[in-house]
Amino acid sequence: MEERLKQLGYNLPQPVKPVGAYVPAVQVGNLLYLSGILPLREGKIIKKGKVGRDITIEEAFEESVQVVLNALAIVKETLGSLDRVKRCIKITGYVASSENFTEQPKVLNCASELLLKILGDKGKHCRVAVGVCSLPLDSPIEMDFIFEVQ
């Protein structure tokens, strides 16, 4: 899977450390649950604010991709190898949205599409896209994931 990421032009960042009293991942049987992940780059939110007001949909796409890369970095750190991922089961995405913004699913499509490019059919997943009034650190996006692992 890491080779596929490189072919697509992506490198995994260092795993993001928790910003609170929780762990980034918990494995229960063959399921790996990831805590909410922000689009942090080098420890900072690059684009802050609400999508539809402070951030364009196109900018939110980039943030969505960063969340997936951060998630995969946590998966690798937890499991030792991305090759242990059998499938992405579910993504829940929260989009800090302006009052009239209704395209939350569109913002998350980049994340879903990237997982499909990386995992093929194993990247097909269920998804929830929710608009919220604010997120930690004034982040525009937060996502959590469930993976099936071996």
Secondary structure as the mmCIF struct_conf table of DSSP 4:
data_model
#
loop_
_struct_conf.conf_type_id
_struct_conf.id
_struct_conf.beg_label_comp_id
_struct_conf.beg_label_asym_id
_struct_conf.beg_label_seq_id
_struct_conf.end_label_comp_id
_struct_conf.end_label_asym_id
_struct_conf.end_label_seq_id
HELX_RH_AL_P HELX_RH_AL_P1 GLU A 2 GLN A 7
TURN_TY1_P TURN_TY1_P1 LEU A 8 GLY A 9
HELX_LH_PP_P HELX_LH_PP_P1 GLN A 14 PRO A 18
BEND BEND1 VAL A 19 TYR A 22
BEND BEND2 PRO A 24 PRO A 24
STRN STRN1 ALA A 25 VAL A 28
TURN_TY1_P TURN_TY1_P2 GLY A 29 ASN A 30
STRN STRN2 LEU A 31 ILE A 37
STRN STRN3 LEU A 40 ARG A 41
TURN_TY1_P TURN_TY1_P3 GLU A 42 GLY A 43
STRN STRN4 LYS A 44 ILE A 45
BEND BEND3 ILE A 46 LYS A 47
BEND BEND4 GLY A 49 GLY A 49
STRN STRN5 VAL A 51 VAL A 51
TURN_TY1_P TURN_TY1_P4 GLY A 52 ASP A 54
STRN STRN6 ILE A 55 ILE A 55
HELX_RH_AL_P HELX_RH_AL_P2 ILE A 57 LEU A 79
BEND BEND5 GLY A 80 GLY A 80
HELX_RH_3T_P HELX_RH_3T_P1 LEU A 82 ARG A 84
STRN STRN7 VAL A 85 ALA A 96
STRN STRN8 SER A 97 SER A 97
TURN_TY1_P TURN_TY1_P5 GLU A 99 ASN A 100
HELX_RH_AL_P HELX_RH_AL_P3 GLN A 104 LEU A 119
HELX_RH_3T_P HELX_RH_3T_P2 GLY A 120 GLY A 123
STRN STRN9 CYS A 126 VAL A 132
BEND BEND6 CYS A 133 CYS A 133
HELX_RH_3T_P HELX_RH_3T_P3 PRO A 136 ASP A 138
BEND BEND7 PRO A 140 PRO A 140
STRN STRN10 ILE A 141 VAL A 149
#
